[in-house]
């Protein structure tokens, strides 16, 4: 039986290594993202250095969330290799502790790391991404770059047929940033276009602010405000314009129910929900992969190619997970299968390799 003091020691070493990796990735990504952001937006009218630093801070959690599986992989490999090189695992094995016993603190640590990502990092990433989009929308209201990724929705109210696009969605669908409204005539041709800095959904109409109206053969006209009649609900707007990865994990079940009530496809949100549910077990799978290539490194002088193979296996697992998740979002594969199958297969393979190495 492994002493609790030793379990706490291994667990503490693993957690400290994870924190150091997160700090290093945060620092590196912050510098790179700030530099890229400054080069891309320095010419925008609303750009400031302090604003760029704030936007970078808003964007960091979303980027960190994508690196979590690799943090678990590299933290597990680093910790186990360090323990091996200092002969701490050798002494532990000599005391009769099996591999499954001294890996327990690492598995518990990866599970807790995954739960912390669900409870803290994911909501923070969703909130920060929304704030960053809104800030970018305020800066780039006259920039053509922002119009390349605008999501669109169509509304028909009375005789008016319009398409509405927005760069950012805030306040649960009640506020839009960098808005483009295209009006059609009775023959389905474009009649005129309105570009607004923002829009607010009021009772029965959109209130457009800082509007530039463009008609064919007429000089563009600027207006402080304009009204667009609508019967859309905030929930409908948010479900139409929001991306699944921009919704916090705890809000996904409610969003799925709302999307179903409106008749929207829910494959993307279901896949995102199951992928987040599978996150803790994905980190466990990464830990098992790390253990399979790190436990005997010092004792049997394994080559660096074995460690490289473990890193490659982790990258392949991540790529397969993302690829199958895309299949689930498009409806090719059931969302539940798309999210859980790669994780279950990876855990089974990691366990099998460890059983073969340690127990024959």
C-alpha positions in Angstrom: 0.0 0.0 0.0 1.4 3.4 -1.0 1.8 5.8 2.0 -0.4 8.8 1.9 2.6 11.1 2.4 4.1 9.8 -0.8 0.8 10.2 -2.6 0.6 13.8 -1.6 4.2 14.3 -2.6 3.6 12.9 -6.1 0.4 14.8 -6.4 2.1 18.1 -5.4 4.9 17.6 -7.8 2.4 17.0 -10.6 0.3 20.1 -9.8 3.3 22.3 -9.5 4.5 21.2 -12.9 1.1 21.9 -14.4 1.1 25.4 -12.9 4.6 26.1 -14.3 3.6 24.9 -17.8 0.4 27.1 -17.7 2.5 30.1 -16.6 5.0 29.5 -19.3 2.3 29.1 -22.0 0.4 32.1 -20.7 3.6 34.3 -20.9 4.6 33.1 -24.4 1.1 33.3 -25.9 0.5 36.8 -24.3 3.7 38.1 -26.0 2.9 36.5 -29.4 -0.8 37.5 -29.4 -0.1 41.0 -28.3 2.5 41.5 -31.0 0.2 40.0 -33.7 -2.7 42.1 -32.4 -0.7 45.3 -32.5 0.5 44.7 -36.0 -3.1 43.9 -37.2 -5.0 46.7 -35.5 -2.5 49.5 -34.8 -4.1 51.6 -37.6 -7.7 51.3 -36.4 -9.2 54.5 -35.0 -10.0 53.2 -31.6 -6.7 51.3 -31.0 -4.7 52.0 -27.8 -1.8 50.1 -26.3 -3.7 49.6 -23.0 -6.7 48.4 -25.0 -4.5 45.9 -26.9 -3.1 44.6 -23.6 -6.7 44.2 -22.2 -7.9 42.5 -25.4 -4.9 40.1 -25.3 -5.8 39.3 -21.6 -9.4 38.6 -22.7 -8.3 36.2 -25.5 -5.7 34.2 -23.4 -8.2 31.9 -21.6 -9.6 30.7 -24.9 -6.1 29.9 -26.2 -5.1 28.2 -22.9 -8.2 26.0 -23.2 -6.9 24.6 -26.5 -3.6 23.8 -24.9 -4.9 21.9 -21.8 -4.5 18.4 -23.3 -0.8 19.1 -24.1 -0.2 20.6 -20.7 -1.4 17.4 -19.1 0.8 15.3 -21.5 4.0 17.3 -21.0 3.4 17.8 -17.3 3.0 14.1 -16.8 6.1 13.2 -18.9 8.2 15.9 -17.2 7.2 14.9 -13.6 7.7 11.2 -14.2 11.1 11.6 -15.9 12.3 13.9 -13.1 11.2 11.4 -10.5 12.9 8.6 -12.4 16.2 10.5 -12.8 16.2 11.3 -9.1 15.6 7.5 -8.3 12.4 8.3 -6.4 10.4 6.0 -8.6 13.1 3.3 -8.2 12.8 3.5 -4.5 9.0 3.5 -4.7 9.1 0.3 -6.9 11.6 -1.3 -4.5 9.2 -0.7 -1.7 6.6 -2.9 -3.5 4.4 -0.1 -4.8 2.9 -1.0 -8.2 2.7 1.3 -11.2 -1.1 1.6 -10.7 -0.6 2.8 -7.2 1.9 5.5 -7.8 0.1 6.7 -10.9 -3.0 7.2 -8.9 -2.0 10.8 -7.7 -1.3 11.7 -11.4 -4.7 10.4 -12.5 -6.5 12.2 -9.7 -4.5 15.3 -10.6 -5.5 15.1 -14.2 -9.1 14.6 -13.3 -9.1 17.6 -11.0 -7.3 19.6 -13.7 -10.1 18.7 -16.2 -12.8 19.6 -13.7 -11.1 22.9 -13.0 -11.1 23.6 -16.7 -14.8 23.0 -16.9 -15.7 25.0 -13.8 -13.3 28.0 -14.2 -11.3 28.1 -17.4 -14.2 27.4 -19.8 -16.6 30.1 -18.5 -13.7 32.5 -18.3 -12.7 31.7 -21.9 -16.3 32.2 -23.2 -16.7 35.5 -21.3 -13.2 36.8 -22.4 -13.9 35.8 -26.0 -17.1 37.8 -26.0 -15.4 40.8 -24.5 -12.5 40.6 -27.0 -15.0 40.4 -29.9 -16.9 43.4 -28.6 -13.7 45.4 -28.2 -12.5 44.5 -31.6 -15.9 45.4 -33.1 -15.7 48.9 -31.5 -12.2 49.4 -32.9 -12.8 48.0 -36.3 -16.2 49.5 -37.2 -14.8 50.9 -40.4 -12.5 48.0 -41.1 -13.3 45.7 -43.9 -11.4 42.9 -42.1 -14.2 42.4 -39.6 -16.8 41.7 -42.3 -15.2 38.5 -43.5 -16.4 36.4 -40.6 -19.8 38.0 -39.9 -22.5 35.5 -39.2 -25.9 36.3 -40.7 -29.6 35.9 -40.0 -32.6 36.7 -42.1 -35.9 38.2 -41.0 -39.1 39.0 -42.8 -41.4 41.4 -41.1 -44.4 42.6 -43.0 -43.1 43.7 -46.4 -39.6 44.1 -45.3 -37.1 41.4 -46.2 -33.7 42.0 -44.6 -30.5 40.1 -43.7 -28.7 41.1 -40.5 -25.0 40.4 -39.8 -23.1 41.2 -36.6 -19.5 40.9 -35.6 -20.3 40.5 -31.9 -23.3 39.3 -29.9 -23.7 40.6 -26.3 -26.3 40.7 -23.5 -27.9 37.4 -24.5 -28.7 38.5 -28.0 -30.0 41.9 -27.2 -27.0 43.9 -28.3 -25.0 43.5 -31.5 -21.7 45.0 -32.5 -20.5 46.1 -36.0 -23.9 45.5 -37.7 -24.7 45.2 -41.4 -28.3 45.2 -42.6 -29.1 44.4 -46.2 -32.6 45.3 -47.4 -34.2 43.5 -50.4 -37.1 44.8 -52.6 -40.1 42.8 -53.7 -38.2 41.2 -56.6 -35.5 39.9 -54.2 -32.9 42.4 -55.4 -30.7 44.4 -52.9 -32.5 47.8 -52.3 -30.0 49.4 -49.9 -27.6 48.7 -47.1 -27.1 50.0 -43.6 -23.9 49.7 -41.6 -24.1 50.5 -37.9 -21.6 50.6 -35.1 -24.1 48.7 -32.8 -27.7 47.6 -32.6 -30.0 47.1 -29.6 -33.1 44.9 -29.7 -35.9 46.9 -28.2 -39.7 46.0 -28.0 -40.6 45.3 -31.6 -37.6 47.0 -33.3 -33.8 47.2 -33.7 -32.3 50.5 -32.7 -29.3 51.1 -34.9 -26.6 53.5 -33.7 -24.1 55.5 -35.8 -25.6 54.4 -39.1 -24.2 54.7 -42.6 -26.9 54.1 -45.3 -25.9 53.3 -48.8 -28.2 53.2 -51.8 -27.4 52.7 -55.5 -26.8 55.9 -57.3 -27.1 58.0 -54.1 -24.5 59.5 -51.9 -24.1 57.6 -48.6 -26.1 59.1 -45.7 -25.0 59.2 -42.1 -27.6 59.0 -39.3 -27.2 59.0 -35.6 -29.9 56.3 -35.1 -32.3 54.3 -37.2 -35.1 51.8 -36.5 -35.7 48.5 -38.1 -39.0 46.7 -37.2 -38.7 43.1 -36.1 -40.5 40.4 -34.3 -37.3 38.4 -33.4 -36.6 37.3 -29.8 -33.3 37.7 -28.1 -32.9 34.0 -27.6 -33.4 33.4 -31.4 -30.8 36.0 -32.2 -28.3 34.6 -29.8 -28.8 31.0 -31.0 -28.4 32.1 -34.6 -25.3 34.1 -34.2 -23.4 32.4 -31.4 -20.8 29.7 -31.9 -20.8 26.6 -29.7 -17.3 27.2 -28.4 -18.3 30.7 -27.2 -21.0 29.3 -24.9 -20.0 28.4 -21.3 -20.3 24.8 -20.4 -22.9 25.3 -17.7 -25.1 27.2 -20.2 -25.0 24.6 -23.0 -27.9 22.4 -21.8 -30.3 25.4 -21.8 -29.0 26.6 -25.2 -29.6 23.2 -26.6 -33.2 23.2 -25.4 -33.7 26.7 -26.8 -32.2 25.7 -30.2 -34.5 22.7 -30.4 -37.5 24.8 -29.7 -36.6 27.1 -32.6 -35.9 24.1 -34.8 -32.2 24.9 -35.2 -29.6 22.1 -35.7 -28.0 21.2 -32.4 -25.2 18.9 -33.5 -22.5 21.5 -32.9 -23.7 22.4 -29.4 -24.2 18.7 -28.4 -20.8 17.8 -29.7 -19.3 20.7 -27.7 -21.2 19.7 -24.6 -20.0 16.0 -24.8 -16.5 17.1 -25.6 -16.3 19.3 -22.5 -17.8 16.4 -20.5 -15.0 14.1 -21.8 -12.3 16.7 -21.1 -11.2 15.2 -17.7 -11.0 11.7 -19.1 -9.1 13.1 -22.1 -6.5 14.4 -19.7 -6.4 11.0 -18.0 -5.7 9.5 -21.4 -2.9 12.0 -21.9 -1.4 11.1 -18.5 -1.5 7.3 -19.4 0.3 8.0 -22.7 2.9 10.1 -20.8 3.4 7.2 -18.3 3.8 4.6 -21.0 6.9 6.4 -22.4 8.3 7.9 -19.2 8.3 5.3 -16.5 11.4 3.3 -17.6 13.3 6.1 -19.2 16.1 6.3 -16.7 16.3 2.7 -15.6 16.6 1.1 -19.0 18.2 4.1 -20.9 15.5 4.3 -23.4 16.2 6.4 -26.5 14.8 9.9 -27.1 12.8 8.4 -29.9 10.5 6.7 -27.3 9.8 10.1 -25.7 9.3 11.6 -29.1 6.9 8.8 -29.9 4.9 9.7 -26.8 4.7 13.3 -27.8 3.6 12.3 -31.3 1.0 10.0 -29.9 -0.4 12.8 -27.8 -0.6 15.1 -30.9 -2.2 12.4 -32.9 -4.8 11.9 -30.2 -5.5 15.6 -30.1 -5.8 15.8 -33.9 -8.1 12.8 -34.1 -10.3 14.3 -31.3 -10.6 17.6 -33.2 -11.3 15.8 -36.5 -14.0 13.5 -35.1 -15.5 16.5 -33.2 -15.8 18.3 -36.6 -17.6 15.2 -37.9 -20.0 15.3 -34.9 -20.7 19.0 -35.4 -21.6 18.4 -39.1 -23.9 15.5 -38.2 -21.8 12.8 -40.0 -21.1 11.1 -36.6 -23.4 11.1 -33.6 -22.2 13.8 -31.2 -21.9 11.4 -28.3 -19.8 9.0 -30.3 -17.7 11.9 -31.7 -16.8 13.2 -28.3 -16.3 10.0 -26.3 -14.9 7.4 -28.8 -11.4 8.9 -29.2 -11.0 9.3 -25.4 -12.2 5.8 -24.6 -9.9 4.3 -27.2 -6.9 6.3 -26.0 -7.5 5.3 -22.4 -7.8 1.6 -23.4 -4.6 1.8 -25.5 -2.6 3.6 -22.7 -3.8 1.1 -20.1 -2.9 -1.8 -22.4 0.6 -0.6 -23.0 1.2 -0.1 -19.3 -0.2 -3.6 -18.6 2.2 -5.0 -21.2 5.2 -3.1 -19.9 4.6 -3.6 -16.2 2.7 -6.8 -15.8 3.7 -8.7 -18.9 
